[in-house]
């Protein structure tokens, strides 16, 4: 999947189309209660629970769908563009 993403970005840049930045989930550890909802809804398996808190274990796999952000009952996750 990573290869396809890189090729797509390259093609878009060649024809001069602005390319969106890559999304990544950011977790506010002060708000996170470790409920695990985000890990269950993420279709790409980006998030994991470690030591009772959510962490972005594979941020490069983030699809930017914001399912984690929308489902977090504590509002501890935001998806930012890099």
C-alpha positions in Angstrom: 0.0 0.0 0.0 2.9 2.4 0.8 4.2 2.0 -2.7 0.9 2.9 -4.3 0.7 6.0 -2.1 4.2 7.2 -3.1 3.5 6.7 -6.8 0.2 8.6 -6.6 1.9 11.5 -4.9 4.6 11.5 -7.5 2.1 11.6 -10.4 0.1 14.4 -8.8 3.3 16.5 -8.4 4.3 15.9 -12.0 1.1 17.3 -13.3 1.3 20.3 -10.9 -1.7 19.5 -8.7 -1.3 20.5 -5.0 -0.8 17.5 -2.9 -2.5 17.2 0.5 -0.3 16.6 3.5 -0.3 13.3 5.3 -2.6 12.8 8.2 -1.5 11.6 11.6 -3.4 11.0 14.8 -2.3 13.0 17.9 -3.4 11.7 21.3 -3.8 14.0 24.3 -2.6 11.5 27.0 -4.1 13.7 29.8 -7.6 13.1 28.3 -7.1 9.5 27.2 -8.7 7.0 29.6 -7.4 3.9 27.7 -10.9 2.7 26.8 -9.7 1.3 23.5 -12.6 2.6 21.3 -10.1 4.2 18.9 -8.2 0.9 18.4 -11.4 -0.9 17.6 -12.6 1.6 15.0 -9.4 2.4 13.1 -9.5 0.5 9.8 -5.8 0.7 9.3 -4.7 -0.5 12.7 -2.7 2.7 13.4 -3.6 2.9 17.1 -2.7 0.6 20.0 -3.0 0.7 23.8 0.3 0.8 25.6 0.5 1.2 29.3 -3.2 2.0 29.5 -3.1 4.8 26.9 -3.7 5.0 23.2 -0.6 5.6 21.0 -0.2 6.0 17.3 2.0 2.9 16.8 1.9 3.1 13.0 1.1 6.8 12.1 2.4 6.4 8.5 -0.6 4.0 7.9 -3.2 6.7 8.8 -5.9 7.0 6.2 -7.2 10.3 7.5 -10.7 8.9 7.9 -11.0 10.5 11.4 -12.9 7.5 12.8 -10.7 7.6 15.9 -11.3 11.3 16.4 -15.1 11.0 16.0 -15.4 7.9 18.3 -13.2 9.0 21.2 -15.6 9.7 24.1 -13.0 11.9 25.8 -12.1 14.0 22.7 -8.5 12.9 23.3 -7.7 12.4 19.6 -7.2 14.9 16.8 -6.1 14.0 13.3 -3.5 16.6 12.0 -2.0 17.0 8.6 1.8 17.0 8.3 
